[in-house]
Amino acid sequence: MSKTSRTVITMPAKAKKGEVIEIRAIVQHDMETGFRYTEGGKVVPRDIIRTFTCFYNNVEVFKADLYPGIGANPLIIFTTVATESGVLDFKWVGDGDYIANNQSQIVVS
């Protein structure tokens, strides 16, 4: 079963060609490590986001692999160069068929 959650992208809507832009991507996710136990002694199953990828006009510009040590609601901050107007696609993939997507537009002059 696929579950989705709230995502927030913070980035400039406009930039000059060649400008370095900062992108902040956050996803709402509890990130269960798989190392905790319930009161009954059973292992709480691992439920983490495994990868985060950003595509700029269908070209991968950033990718991160995430591990159980990452906290809940991970915030990823990175930069890229504004090359042309278009769409940035953000994708989070995790355990249990978890997928979250978001898109942002940028106008480059």
C-alpha positions as CSV (number, residue, x, y, z in Angstrom):
1,M,0.0,0.0,0.0
2,S,1.4,3.4,-1.0
3,K,1.2,6.2,1.5
4,T,1.9,9.9,0.8
5,S,2.6,12.8,3.0
6,R,2.9,16.6,3.0
7,T,6.0,18.1,1.2
8,V,7.2,21.7,1.2
9,I,9.7,23.2,-1.3
10,T,11.3,26.6,-0.7
11,M,13.2,28.0,-3.7
12,P,13.2,31.2,-5.7
13,A,10.5,31.6,-8.4
14,K,12.9,33.7,-10.6
15,A,16.6,33.7,-11.1
16,K,19.2,35.0,-13.5
17,K,20.9,32.6,-15.9
18,G,24.0,31.1,-14.2
19,E,22.9,32.1,-10.7
20,V,23.3,29.6,-7.9
21,I,20.0,29.0,-6.2
22,E,19.3,27.4,-2.8
23,I,16.6,24.8,-2.6
24,R,15.0,23.5,0.7
25,A,12.9,20.4,0.6
26,I,11.1,18.9,3.5
27,V,8.8,16.0,3.8
28,Q,6.5,15.0,6.6
29,H,7.6,11.4,7.7
30,D,8.1,9.8,11.1
31,M,11.2,7.8,10.0
32,E,11.0,4.7,12.2
33,T,14.5,3.1,12.4
34,G,13.5,-0.5,13.0
35,F,15.6,-0.7,16.1
36,R,12.8,0.1,18.6
37,Y,10.5,-2.4,20.4
38,T,6.9,-2.1,21.4
39,E,5.8,-2.6,25.0
40,G,5.0,-6.2,24.1
41,G,8.6,-6.8,23.0
42,K,8.0,-6.8,19.2
43,V,10.3,-4.9,16.8
44,V,8.7,-1.8,15.4
45,P,9.2,-2.3,11.6
46,R,11.6,0.0,9.8
47,D,9.8,2.7,7.8
48,I,12.3,5.3,6.4
49,I,12.7,7.3,3.3
50,R,15.5,5.7,1.3
51,T,16.1,8.2,-1.5
52,F,15.5,11.8,-2.4
53,T,16.0,13.0,-6.0
54,C,15.6,16.3,-7.7
55,F,15.3,16.6,-11.5
56,Y,15.6,20.0,-13.3
57,N,13.8,19.7,-16.7
58,N,14.1,15.9,-16.5
59,V,17.9,16.0,-15.7
60,E,18.9,14.7,-12.3
61,V,20.7,17.5,-10.4
62,F,20.7,16.1,-6.9
63,K,20.3,12.7,-5.2
64,A,20.6,11.7,-1.6
65,D,20.5,8.2,0.0
66,L,18.9,8.3,3.5
67,Y,19.5,5.9,6.4
68,P,17.9,5.0,9.7
69,G,19.9,7.7,11.5
70,I,18.0,10.4,9.7
71,G,15.5,12.2,12.0
72,A,11.7,12.6,11.4
73,N,10.6,15.1,8.8
74,P,13.9,15.3,7.0
75,L,15.0,18.7,5.6
76,I,17.4,18.6,2.7
77,I,19.1,21.8,1.6
78,F,21.2,21.9,-1.6
79,T,22.1,24.3,-4.4
80,T,22.0,24.1,-8.2
81,V,22.7,26.5,-11.1
82,A,19.7,28.2,-12.8
83,T,20.3,27.3,-16.4
84,E,16.9,27.7,-18.0
85,S,13.2,28.2,-17.2
86,G,11.3,25.1,-16.4
87,V,10.2,22.6,-13.7
88,L,12.1,21.1,-10.8
89,D,10.6,17.7,-9.8
90,F,11.2,16.3,-6.3
91,K,10.8,12.7,-5.4
92,W,11.1,10.9,-2.1
93,V,11.0,7.0,-2.1
94,G,10.9,4.9,1.0
95,D,10.0,1.6,2.7
96,G,6.5,0.1,2.2
97,D,6.0,1.5,-1.3
98,Y,6.2,5.1,0.1
99,I,6.4,7.8,-2.6
100,A,6.0,11.5,-2.3
101,N,6.3,14.0,-5.2
102,N,6.4,17.7,-5.6
103,Q,7.1,20.2,-8.4
104,S,8.2,23.8,-8.5
105,Q,8.5,26.2,-11.5
106,I,11.4,28.5,-12.1
107,V,11.7,31.4,-14.5
108,V,15.3,32.1,-15.7
109,S,16.1,35.4,-17.4
